[in-house]
């Protein structure tokens, strides 16, 4: 048990390098990091659409005044 207690301080610092690397990538290579994030997002979304045929629809109301409402959003289906 002494051996496990000796290195228990490392556990909070294990997830720390990933956000640091992401932040450094955003500062040093902003365009490449943005393109990589978009590629990962679109790949994940494609896999979700292939595995399940669920439909995503997100709509936000931007301006609401009396009877006027300006809404925007996106719709994702398996097509």
PEWO-V518326 format. One record per residue. N is the residue number from 0. RES is the residue in one letter. SS is DSSP state (H for helix, E for strand, L for the rest). D_FIRST is the distance of its C-alpha to the first C-alpha in Angstrom with 1 decimal. Layout:
# PEWO-V518326
n=N res=RES ss=SS d_first=D_FIRST
n=N res=RES ss=SS d_first=D_FIRST
This chain:
# PEWO-V518326
n=0 res=X ss=L d_first=0.0
n=1 res=X ss=H d_first=3.8
n=2 res=X ss=H d_first=5.4
n=3 res=X ss=H d_first=5.4
n=4 res=X ss=H d_first=6.4
n=5 res=X ss=H d_first=8.7
n=6 res=X ss=L d_first=10.7
n=7 res=X ss=H d_first=10.8
n=8 res=X ss=H d_first=14.3
n=9 res=X ss=H d_first=15.7
n=10 res=X ss=H d_first=15.8
n=11 res=X ss=H d_first=18.9
n=12 res=X ss=H d_first=20.7
n=13 res=X ss=L d_first=20.5
n=14 res=X ss=L d_first=23.7
n=15 res=X ss=H d_first=25.5
n=16 res=X ss=H d_first=27.3
n=17 res=X ss=H d_first=29.2
n=18 res=X ss=H d_first=31.2
n=19 res=X ss=H d_first=31.8
n=20 res=X ss=H d_first=33.3
n=21 res=X ss=H d_first=35.4
n=22 res=X ss=H d_first=36.7
n=23 res=X ss=H d_first=37.5
n=24 res=X ss=H d_first=39.3
n=25 res=X ss=H d_first=41.3
n=26 res=X ss=H d_first=42.4
n=27 res=X ss=H d_first=43.2
n=28 res=X ss=L d_first=44.4
n=29 res=X ss=H d_first=45.4
n=30 res=X ss=H d_first=47.8
n=31 res=X ss=H d_first=45.5
n=32 res=X ss=H d_first=42.6
n=33 res=X ss=H d_first=44.9
n=34 res=X ss=H d_first=46.3
n=35 res=X ss=H d_first=42.9
n=36 res=X ss=H d_first=41.8
n=37 res=X ss=H d_first=45.1
n=38 res=X ss=H d_first=44.7
n=39 res=X ss=H d_first=41.2
n=40 res=X ss=H d_first=42.5
n=41 res=X ss=H d_first=45.6
n=42 res=X ss=H d_first=43.8
n=43 res=X ss=H d_first=41.4
n=44 res=X ss=H d_first=44.4
n=45 res=X ss=H d_first=46.3
n=46 res=X ss=H d_first=43.5
n=47 res=X ss=H d_first=43.3
n=48 res=X ss=H d_first=47.1
n=49 res=X ss=H d_first=47.3
n=50 res=X ss=H d_first=44.6
n=51 res=X ss=L d_first=46.0
n=52 res=X ss=L d_first=49.4
n=53 res=X ss=L d_first=48.5
n=54 res=X ss=L d_first=50.7
n=55 res=X ss=E d_first=49.5
n=56 res=X ss=E d_first=51.9
n=57 res=X ss=E d_first=51.1
n=58 res=X ss=E d_first=53.9
n=59 res=X ss=E d_first=53.9
n=60 res=X ss=E d_first=56.7
n=61 res=X ss=E d_first=57.5
n=62 res=X ss=E d_first=60.6
n=63 res=X ss=E d_first=61.9
n=64 res=X ss=E d_first=65.3
n=65 res=X ss=L d_first=67.5
n=66 res=X ss=L d_first=68.1
n=67 res=X ss=E d_first=66.8
n=68 res=X ss=E d_first=63.3
n=69 res=X ss=E d_first=62.0
n=70 res=X ss=E d_first=59.2
n=71 res=X ss=E d_first=57.3
n=72 res=X ss=E d_first=54.5
n=73 res=X ss=E d_first=53.7
n=74 res=X ss=E d_first=54.0
n=75 res=X ss=E d_first=52.0
n=76 res=X ss=L d_first=53.0
n=77 res=X ss=L d_first=52.7
n=78 res=X ss=L d_first=56.0
